[in-house]
């Protein structure tokens, strides 16, 4: 297997994509459409025979083969439980394939649109499937994939940003101070929540990873799947002010608790999880900045204005994390 730098997809041209499929006996017809993905590279590829397929090339160096296969196994369990997810196809006896140093998986193309969450019954419908996903995810833990916690999503990304001098010099003291306060508040939230059970999650369950059809939702892109609190898969479905989020949460949990019990202590973590996501997102952009796709896609990153906005954002989060949860515990 050829060695390639950890960040680069420079050698992943159309010929490489088609040749990779050819090693599996899938003959592309030359129709190649790059889909919206930055962490990995994802393409819709037309075939000589049969419908188009989706091909995901995994970012080199991010996950081990074992961790990728563990996610694939989780998706297979969900399919066996008749939960509408889009699993990788098993071809030549495996779902993970290698070509010229790249690792890739092939998926059936699934249609659908971003769900309109304000439509009556939508959140409850999604909640039912999230409850079923978590019931499956709670059966046994991951052994190869990271957990989502204050260390992995907060302390480490913060330390990396400080060590690599991404924050402008004039803003560095303010950013370091407010993120230190934010992490202290995160730890207070975890302390108030107590001993929370971790389970296998989707991990990145925002509306963009939900596709809606007349038959209801189906879930895509388990690439960020990991161990974590159940609330991580629920809070990104909520938006608006406190009253609106409370109403939305009631709808989600009305469906969710039909299949899996929700520990209300986790509500202490809602703003903490949002804070961790914000910190991790800044570090994610910084860690990928040598990938040529990132400066093109995120030209606003790493400007003085960007870091000023992040400081204000963290101040808001510190205040929110010291408020009571959405409803009284």
N, C-alpha and C positions, 0 to 999 in steps of 0.2 A: 504494500500500500504506500503510495507516495505521501511524503510529508508536506503539509501546507501550513502557512502561518495561521495563528489562532483566529484572527479576525477576518481574513480575506475570503471573498467570494470571487476574486478577480478571474479565476479560471473557469467560472461557471457560466459559459456562454451557451447559446442554443444547441450547438453541436454536442456539448457535454451532457446537457439535459436529455437530449434524444438518445445519445449513446447509452446513458445510464438506464433508460427504459428498455432499450434494445437488449441489454444483458438479462432482462427478465422475460424476454419474449414478447414485449409490447412494442409494436411498431408505430411510431409517431407519424402523423401525416404532414408535419411541418407547421401546423397551427399551434402557436405558443403564445400564451398570454400571461404576463407577470402580474401576480395579485398583490394586494396591499399587505406587505409584511416586511419588517425590518430586522427583527431578531433572527429570523431564518429567511430563506428564499423559497417562495411558493409560486408554482406555475400551474395554469390549466393547460393541458396538452391534449390536442386532438389525436385520435388513433385511427389507423387504417380500418380497423374493425371494432365496432362497438362505440359507446359514448365516450366523451372526453374524460380524462382522469385528472386529479389534483396531485401534484408531486411536491413534497416538502423536502428541501435540503437543509439539514440541521446546521446551525452555526458551529463551526469547528471549535472544540475545546470547552464548550459549555457543559454538556452532560456527557457522562460515560455511556458506553453502549448498554451497560446493565441498567442504568437509570432510564434510558429511553425505552428499553424493552419492558421495564416495570410499569411505565405509563401506558404502554400498549396493552399490557395484560389487564390493567384496570379498565381500559376502554372495552376490552373483550368481555370482562365480567359484567359491565353495564349493559352491553348488547345482549348477553345471555339473560339478564334480568329484564329484558324488553324495555329498556330505557333508550330514548331516541338520541343517541350520540353517533358521531361519524368516526368509526374506528379505522386504523390502517388496514390495508388488504394484506392477507397472508399469501405471499407469492414465493414459490420455490422453498416452501417450508419455513419461512420467517417473514416478519413484518418490517425488519430493519435491513437495509441493503447498503452496499459499499461500492463506490466507483471513483477511481482516481483520487482517493483520499477523502472524498466526501461521503457522508452518510445520508441516506434518504429513505423516505417512506411514500407509499402510493395510497391514495384515498379515492373512493367513489365521489363523483361530483354530486353535491346536494344543493338543490335550489332553496330559495327562501329570501326573506327580507328582514331588515331590522325590526324587532317588535315595537309596536306602539304601546308603551307600558301604561298609558293613561286610559286605554280602552277598558271598559268594564270586564272584570273576570280575568284579565291577562296576567296580573301579578299572582293571583291565586293559582292559576293554571301552571305558571312557571314554578311557583312554590311547591306544588305537588311533586313535580319532577325533581326539584332540588332535594326534597325530603327523601325521595327514592335513591338519588345518587349518593346521599350521605349515609343512608341505611346500608348501601353496598360498601361505601368507603370505610365504614366503621368495623367491618368484619375482621380486617387485619391491617397492620401498618405497612407503610413503605419501609424498605431497608436501604435503598440506594439514593433516595432523593432528599434534598434539604427540607427542613421544616421552616414554616413561616413564623418568625418570632421577633422579639425586639432586638436580638443580636444580629440575626441574619439579614433583616430588612431595615435595621436602623443603625445600630452601632457600627457594623462593618462598613456599610456604604458611607456613613458620615466620616469614619476614619480614612477611608480611601480618598474621598474628596479633599480632605485636609492634607493628606500626605502628597497628593499629586498637584497641588497648587492650582486648582480650577477656579477658586473664588478670587475675584479681583482684590488686590492688596488693600484698597481703601475700604472694602466691605468685609474683609476677612474677620476682624474682631467681632463685628455685629452678627455675622452669620454663625460663627463658632459659638457665641454666647447664646443666641436664641435657639440653635439646634440642641445645645446642651440642656437648656430649659425644657425643650420639647421632649427630649429623651427622658428626662426626669419625670415629666408628666405622663409619658407612655408607661413607665414603670409603675407609677401610682395607679394608673388604670388597670394594669395587670394585677396589682396587689389587691385592688377592690374586687376584681372578678374572682380571685381565688384560683383554685386548682381546676383549670379548664381542660376538658378532654380534647385531644387532638385526633383528627381523622383524615383520611385521604380526601382531598378537595379537587374541584376543577382548578381553583387557584387564581383565575383571571376572568371571573364570570361577569363581565360588563356586557351591555346590550349588543356590542359588536360581535361577541362570540356566541350569540343566540340568533338562530335563523328561524323565522316564523313562516309557516304555511297554513293552509286551511285546516290541516290536521293538527296544528299546534306547534310548539317549539321543538327544535332539536339543537343540540349543543355541539360546538366545534372547538378545536384547538385546545387540547389538554396539555400543551407544551409546558405550561407553568404549574402543572399539578404537583402538589406537595402535601405534607402533613400540616395541619393548622386548625384553628377554631372554625366551627361551622359558620360563624357570622361572616367570615371572609368571603364566602360565596353568596352572601345575601345583601351586604351593605351597598354594593355597587349598583344594585337595582333601585336604590332610593335616591331621590333628588328633591331639591326645593328647600323650603324652610323647615323648621322643626316640626310644625304641625303637619305639613304635607308628608314628611318622612314618617311620622308616627302613623298616619293613615295608611301609607303604602306598606309599612312593616306589618300592620295588622292583616292586610290582604295577603302578603307573602306567607306569613306564618299560618294563616287559616288553611292554606293548601299544604304547607310544609309539614305541619304537625299531624296531618292525616296519615303520614308514613314514618315520621321520625320526630322524636321529642327534642325540642329546642331548650337549651339551658339558658334561662333569662339572665343569669349572671354575665353572660357574654356581652350583653348590651353595654356594659361598662367599657368594652373594647372598641366600640364603633369608631369614635374619633381617633383612638390610638392607632387602629388599623389604617385609617385614612392618612394619618401622619406618617406612618411607616411607608406607605405606598408613595407618598410625595417625596420623601427622602430617597427612597430606592430608585425612583424614576430619574431624579437628577443624576444619581451615580450611574444608572444604566446608560444615560445619554453620554456621560463623560467617558465611561469605559469603552464605548463603541465609537468614539469620535474619530479614530483612525480609519474606520470603515468609510469609504468615500460616499456611501449612500446617506450617511447621517448628516454631514454638513449641508447636503442638498435638500434633505427632507426637513431639517430642523434648523434653519438659518438663524433663528432668534435665540438659539441656545448659546450660553457662555458669554452673553453680553452683560454689561453692567446693569442694564434694565432687567434682564432675566433674574439676576441674583438679588436685586432690590425687591422684585416681586416675591421671590422665595422667602426673603426675610419677613415681609409683611404677612405672607401666607402662614409661616410658622408662628408668628405672634397670634394670629387668629386661632390657630390650632391649639396653642397653649391655653388660651381662654376657654375654648370649647371642651377641652379634655377635663377641665375642672368643673364643668356643669354636670347636673344630674343626667342619667341616661334618658332615652326617649320616653320611657315611662318608669314609674317607681318600682324598684325591685322589692 
